Amino acid sequence: MKAHDGIYLDGAWRPAAGQDVIEVVDPADERVIATVPAGTAEDVDAAVRAARAALPAWAATPPAERAARLTALRDALTARKDEIAETVTAELGSPPAFSQAVHAGLPIAVAGSYAELAATHPFEEKVGNSTVFHEPIGVVGAITPWNYPLHQIVAKVAPALAAGCTVVLKPAEDTPLTAQLFAEAVDEAGVPAGVFNLVTGLGPVAGQALAEHPGVDLVSFTGSTAVGRRIAATAGAAIKKVALELGGKSANVILPSADLAKAVNVGVANVMSNSGQTCSAWTRMLVHRDHYDEAVELAAAAAAKYGDRIGPLVNAKQRERVVGYIEQGVAEGARLVAGGPESPRERGYFVSPTVLADVTPEMTVAQEEIFGPVLSILPYDDEEDALRIANGTVYGLAGAVWAGDEAEAVAFARRMDTGQVDINGGRFNPLAPFGGYKQSGVGRELGAHGLAEYLHTKSLQF
């Protein structure tokens, strides 16, 4: 796609206030493929004012009409599916098949789900002698990451629009072209001017200005726990609501009764998906000591098959970070059984699919989010030991449990301190609430629970 040289403000593409630009780099070959405006606090202020002005009319728009606009948005995204996939591949480095199926396909499904929810959600209900109204919270500041650029945008903007909120979006600076495509689709869908606004820019400038702006009623952020902590502190000073989807260090617990080969192979595939750049990835594989050596051998063989199948990391800084973790893991005593820190290609920000064995719970690679194609395998002695290890980090975003008996897996999963658990390889459900415990965040995304984040509750007594 051809990049826009302005910001999307009040229903039109307009010049940014400043002259600075952000270079968009193809991480597969390190080539600059486009530039976009580096929006300023002045641009953010203009966007928030436009959203504020559009709020009363959009909030008063009947839910059926909001649903119609979201249906049109889904259709506009569907018509651009190939272009979306090509754009994500260019600016994120995702393999084309994965871009088509996940980066383009999943957000289309999510947009469609919110079109249905906008038409069917009980925005008004009777509770005894009260009538309870669910009203839009107001202007939403959405700050999205680069790892699933369109999905994260849709997961915030679609429920906000369904609720009757207006939005200012600040996308990640590494993947702004996908956000511009989304803005084109919003425009084509007939969403009224000012209801959605896009400001590309750097996090410390545009992102901070959006989080701090007094005209923003809710900040929805997906990214690192460190940045989420700062946003929460900023919002707390203004008693402003936040929805935070942050880091993860999810455990894949393989109980002794499980199909070991299947659990290991699916677990490795989960970690290598999107080059390991997935906050909910099962980056800690927990295996009973009796089956540990076999699991390590299976995981090493499975990882080796991904050498030519995964894309690069998003940028040079991310590659350096992941390589640093691999080196630190080995230095702390982990055993390298697949991959390693050496670059597998001359150009591009690639990291080999890596498996670390003999990892102990206190090691850095077992505690901190790496965000790359790196799997740590930890042994456990019994079920209580596995539970202690699984719950032994500051995170609680996702996880998995495998067992020969589903009831056994469910019983273990119920004791895990995490927001979402897959049982024996359960499929991702875009209608199920997604979000974490502990330092993995506050609030939920997707489905009806995601819609509820953007609504105030008011009761009238009769």
Summary of the structure (lengths in Angstrom):
residues: 462
radius of gyration: 22.3
end to end distance: 56.2
largest distance: 72.3
contacts: 1738
relative contact order: 0.13
helix: 43%
strand: 21%
